[in-house]
Amino acid sequence: MAPHPIAMDTRGRTSNNRNDTQGNALDAQFAQQFMEMMRNFTQAVPPPPLSPSSTEDRMTKIERNERENLKLAGRELKVKTDKVNAQQLLDLIVERDRIHVVLANQSAETTTNLTIKLNNLIRELDRVFDELWAYLEAE
């Protein structure tokens, strides 16, 4: 049976020419590309599992991989936490040492001030005693 003179090709185009060689070539190319895509698709899609044990094996592998990933993430988190703790400890040590230096400076300053005041008081007492001795000797 001959095709209808006005027919639709596979791409939805109408053709008035029964011997449309260009359209036939495009249709053949389209069919070839379609078959190639189907081959690629069937190759890309994994076959269904053969048995429940293969599914269990796959799940076991996935679980093992996830456990390993979780352990790795836990180790990385511990390392980061240890770094933060070490930095905080270092900051505390530096602050403690700074406070010790400030207190030592204050202590030295206070000692110096007290020594000066004590020496002034001793001189004042010596002057008062000298005046008292002079008063007592004068009588």
Beta strands, then each sheet from edge to edge (+ up, - down):
strand 1: 7-8
strand 2: 14-15
sheet 1: 1+ 2-
end
